[in-house]
């Protein structure tokens, strides 16, 4: 029998130890990447939750936020996050946000991507003079690349879009200070530049509309500002 000539010996303690060390290092690296702290909760009103690694936590002031975290607010609730580079994000009521990417070098931001899945978000981005734009806010049908500092984003589903009543999901972006570029990833049209005091709407798979003066209903919703 083959077993008579090549007996199967159990692994030695040295092999077991080495394997355990390798697995521990890999696991620690994965956890570090998944839970890299990039900021903290600055303010919370009402009920809100933070989902991390399958666990749901109640949001509280000074709670650290990490890459991959998902924050949800209930009705009449708001959450403000201050990031390590000095930028901030304010999530309105009945909203959902994921921190998909936030790469830092010390206190300097290299790149950031926030995903708004529903509701309202106000973002104030710290811009470094001479640096290339490196902050984006995504919704299910729009990408906003930040070249300015203060803007608001809303993603609305299950409600007719004011620009196209046949569309039941849309994104609106309004700029209070600076410039942003807004595009629809499913539409080949070039991005639309939106300057201070203007807004644009992205309906379903359509391209972003030409900028119009601020005054959109969704961005002025009660309880958001």
N, C-alpha and C positions, 0 to 999 in steps of 0.2 A: 504494500500500500504506500501511496505517496506520503502519508502522514508518518510512516515508519522511518522514512529517510529525511523528511523535512518537518520535524516537529514544530508546532506553533507555540512559541514561548510568549508569555504575557509581557507587555511593555514594562521596561524598567522604570523605577522611580524617577531617574534622570530624564527619561523621555517624557514621562507624564508631566513633570515640572516644567520642562521647556515648552511643551505644547500649551500648558495653562498660561504661561507668561505671554506667548505669542497671541493667544486668543484674548487675553486681558488687555494687551496693548491695542489690538484692533478694535475691541469694543470701546475702550476709553477714547480712542481717536474719533470713532463714529459718534459717540455721545457728545464729545466736545464740539464737533462740527455742527451737530443738530441742536445744541443748546448754548451756542455762543451768545453771551449777554451783550446786547447792543443798546440798551436804554432802560428806562424805568417808568412806571405809572406816575404821572405828576398830579392828576386829579381824577376823581370819579364821583359821579352823582347818579343815584339810582342803582339798579341791579345790572351787573355785567359779569361775564365769565371769560376765562382764558383757558384755551385747550392746548395741552402740551403732552406729546407722547401718549395720547390716548386717555389722559387724565384731564378732568375739568375742574378748574379752580375758580373761586370767587375773586374777582378783581379787587385789589386794595391799593391805596396810595403807598408808594415806595416799592411796590413789587417789581422785580426785575423782569424785563422782556427779552426774549431770545429769538434767533432766527428759527422760523417754523411755527412760531406761536400764532394762534388764531384768537382774536378778541371779538366777542359778541356783546352787543348792548340790547337791553330790553326797551320797552316803551318808556318814554320820559327819562331815559338814562343817557349819559355822555361819559366818554373816557378820553383823557388827554395823555399822550405819551411824549416824553422828552428823550431824544436819542443822544448817544454819546458825542456826536459831532455838533450838537447844539440845535439841530433841526427838531421840529415837533409835528405831531399829528393829532387832530381832534376828531374823534369818531362820534357821529350824531346818534340819535335814538334809533332803535330797531335796525342796527347796521352790523356788518360783519367785515373784518379786516384780517388779512394774513401778512406777516412779515416774511416775505419769500427770500429776500437777500438784503444784507446790510454789511458790506465789507468795509472794515476800518483799518487804518494804519495809525495806531495811537488814537488820537482824538480826531484825526482827519478821515473824512469819508472817501472811499475809492469808488464805490457803487452801491446803489440801493434800489430795491424794488418792493413796493407795497401793492398788495392785491385787494381791491375793494369788491366784495362779492354781492353787496347790497347795501342800500342806504346812502349816508352822506359822510363825507370826509373833508376836513379842512387841513391843508398841509402848508407849513411854513418852513421853507428849505433854506438852510445856511449855505450861501453861495460864496465860493472862494474866487477872488478876482483872478482872471487868467486861466482858471481851470476849466476843462471840458465838462459839459453837462453830464452828470452821472447819477441822476435821481429820476425814477419813473414810478408812476402810479398806473396800474392796470385794472381794467374791469373786464367782464366777460366779452365785451365787444369793442374795447377801445384801449389805446396806449397813449399816455400823456408823458412826454419827455420834458423835463423841467429845465427851463433856461432862466426862470425868474425865481421869485421867492415865496409869494403868498397866493394860493389858488384853492378853489373848492371843486370837489368832484362829487357827483351823485350818480348812482346806478339804480334805475327803477325797473322792476319787472312786474308783469301782470297788470299793466296800466297803459292805455294808449299814449303814444308819443305825441307831444304837441306839434311836431314837425311832420309826422306821418301817422295818422290815426289808425292805419292798418298794422302798425308795428307795436308790439306789446312789451318791448324791452329796449331801453335806451340809456345812454350815458350823456351827462351834461358836465361841462367844465367851464368855470368862470374864474377870471384872473383879477385879483385885487392889486397885485404889484408884480412887475416883471413880465416875462414872456414864457409861454409854453407851446409845445408842438403836439397836436392831437391827430391821431390816425386810427383807422380801423384795420386790424391785422388781417381781416378776411376780405378787404377791399384794396385793389391795387392803386387807388388814388393817392397822391402825395399827401403828407401831413399838412395840416392847416395851422399856421401860426396865430396864436391868440394873445393879444397884448393887453396891457393893463386897462381895466374898465370894460372888457369885452368877454363874450362867452360863445361857446359852440355846442352843438348837439350831434350825437352819433346815434342814428336810429338803426336797429337791427344790423344788417350787413351793409348799410349805406356808408358813404364817406362822410367825414365831419362837415357840417354846414359852414358857410362863410360866417366869420365872426360878426356878432351883433352886440349892441350895447347891453350891459348887465341889466338884469331885471327878471331873469327866469324864475318861475314859481318854485321849482324844486330846490333851488339853492337858497331860497328865502323862507323855507318851511319853518313854521313855529317850533321853537325848542331846539333848533339847530345851532344858531349863533350864540 
